[in-house]
Amino acid sequence: MTEWIEWGSIGSFLAHVVVGLLLLFIGIIVFELTTKFNDRELIRKGNLAVALKLWGKGIGLAIVIYTVWSNSFNLIDAAVWGIVGILTQVIAYWIIEYIMTPKTNLAKKVEEGNIAVGFALFAAAVAVGFIVAGSLTY
């Protein structure tokens, strides 16, 4: 009787899922550390702007992880490029926040619950995720 799925494939799948989710969680924590306020607490209080900002970064990072997984040689290669993706997104966010909008304190606006700014940062994070992901397909 022929096996449909090889046990090694299941192990590889599970390893990629675990490492991918670990990278996503590490990325979210790193993104939270780049803000002066407690993202989770403000989200618990119903601040939609903060939720949009944070999970836009999460979606952008998930796009990067997906691309890295589909273009890497092995799990270590994928993990290294996933870390590069996290760092690139943090740097891109700093450029958007401090260089492109120096007269507007975006973090303060989001903390105040400005949904328009939260959505703009959500969209920017997703766009950066696509750009970083595309750059990793060299």
C-alpha positions as CSV (number, residue, x, y, z in Angstrom):
1,M,0.0,0.0,0.0
2,T,1.4,3.4,-1.0
3,E,1.7,6.1,1.6
4,W,0.0,9.4,0.7
5,I,2.2,11.6,3.0
6,E,5.7,10.7,4.1
7,W,6.5,11.1,7.8
8,G,9.5,13.3,6.9
9,S,7.2,15.7,5.1
10,I,5.0,16.0,8.2
11,G,8.0,16.8,10.3
12,S,9.2,19.4,7.9
13,F,5.8,21.0,7.8
14,L,5.5,21.1,11.5
15,A,9.0,22.6,11.9
16,H,8.2,25.3,9.4
17,V,4.9,26.1,11.1
18,V,6.6,26.4,14.5
19,V,9.5,28.5,13.3
20,G,7.1,30.7,11.2
21,L,4.8,31.3,14.2
22,L,7.8,31.9,16.4
23,L,9.2,34.5,13.9
24,L,5.7,36.1,13.8
25,F,5.5,36.3,17.6
26,I,9.1,37.6,17.9
27,G,8.3,40.2,15.2
28,I,5.1,41.4,17.1
29,I,7.1,41.7,20.3
30,V,9.8,43.7,18.6
31,F,7.2,45.9,17.0
32,E,5.6,46.4,20.4
33,L,9.0,47.4,21.9
34,T,9.3,50.1,19.3
35,T,6.4,52.0,20.8
36,K,6.3,54.1,23.9
37,F,2.9,52.8,25.0
38,N,1.6,49.3,25.8
39,D,0.0,48.1,22.6
40,R,-1.8,45.1,24.3
41,E,-3.3,47.2,27.0
42,L,-4.6,49.8,24.6
43,I,-6.0,47.1,22.4
44,R,-7.7,45.6,25.4
45,K,-9.3,49.0,26.1
46,G,-10.7,49.0,22.5
47,N,-8.1,51.2,20.7
48,L,-8.7,50.2,17.1
49,A,-6.0,52.5,15.8
50,V,-3.3,50.6,17.8
51,A,-4.8,47.3,16.7
52,L,-4.6,48.3,13.1
53,K,-1.0,49.6,13.5
54,L,0.2,46.5,15.2
55,W,-1.5,43.9,13.2
56,G,-0.7,45.6,9.9
57,K,2.9,45.0,10.9
58,G,2.0,41.4,11.7
59,I,0.3,40.9,8.3
60,G,3.3,42.5,6.6
61,L,5.6,40.2,8.4
62,A,3.4,37.1,7.6
63,I,3.8,38.1,3.9
64,V,7.5,38.2,4.3
65,I,7.6,34.8,6.1
66,Y,5.4,33.3,3.4
67,T,7.8,34.5,0.7
68,V,10.9,33.4,2.6
69,W,9.4,29.9,3.1
70,S,8.6,29.5,-0.5
71,N,12.1,30.6,-1.7
72,S,14.5,29.2,0.9
73,F,16.9,26.3,0.7
74,N,16.2,25.0,4.2
75,L,14.7,26.0,7.5
76,I,17.8,27.8,8.8
77,D,18.0,29.8,5.6
78,A,14.3,30.7,6.0
79,A,14.7,31.7,9.7
80,V,17.7,33.9,8.9
81,W,15.8,35.7,6.2
82,G,12.8,35.9,8.4
83,I,14.9,37.8,11.0
84,V,16.2,40.1,8.2
85,G,12.5,40.7,7.3
86,I,11.7,41.7,10.8
87,L,14.6,44.1,11.1
88,T,13.8,45.6,7.7
89,Q,10.2,46.3,8.6
90,V,11.2,47.9,11.9
91,I,13.7,50.2,10.1
92,A,11.1,51.0,7.4
93,Y,8.6,51.9,10.1
94,W,11.1,54.3,11.7
95,I,11.7,55.9,8.4
96,I,7.9,56.4,7.9
97,E,7.4,57.7,11.4
98,Y,10.4,59.9,12.0
99,I,11.8,60.9,8.6
100,M,8.7,61.0,6.3
101,T,6.4,62.6,8.9
102,P,8.7,64.6,11.2
103,K,6.1,67.2,12.2
104,T,3.4,64.6,13.1
105,N,3.8,62.3,16.1
106,L,2.1,59.3,14.6
107,A,2.6,57.2,17.8
108,K,0.8,59.8,19.8
109,K,-2.0,60.0,17.2
110,V,-2.5,56.3,17.3
111,E,-2.3,56.2,21.1
112,E,-5.1,58.8,21.1
113,G,-7.2,56.4,19.0
114,N,-6.9,58.2,15.6
115,I,-8.2,55.5,13.3
116,A,-7.2,57.3,10.1
117,V,-3.5,57.3,11.3
118,G,-3.9,53.7,12.5
119,F,-5.2,52.6,9.1
120,A,-2.5,54.5,7.3
121,L,0.1,52.7,9.3
122,F,-1.7,49.4,8.7
123,A,-1.6,50.0,5.0
124,A,2.1,51.2,5.1
125,A,3.1,48.1,7.0
126,V,1.4,45.8,4.6
127,A,3.0,47.7,1.6
128,V,6.4,47.4,3.3
129,G,5.8,43.7,3.8
130,F,5.1,43.2,0.1
131,I,8.2,45.3,-0.9
132,V,10.4,43.3,1.5
133,A,8.9,40.0,0.4
134,G,9.5,40.9,-3.3
135,S,13.0,41.9,-2.5
136,L,13.6,38.5,-1.0
137,T,12.8,36.7,-4.2
138,Y,16.0,37.7,-6.0
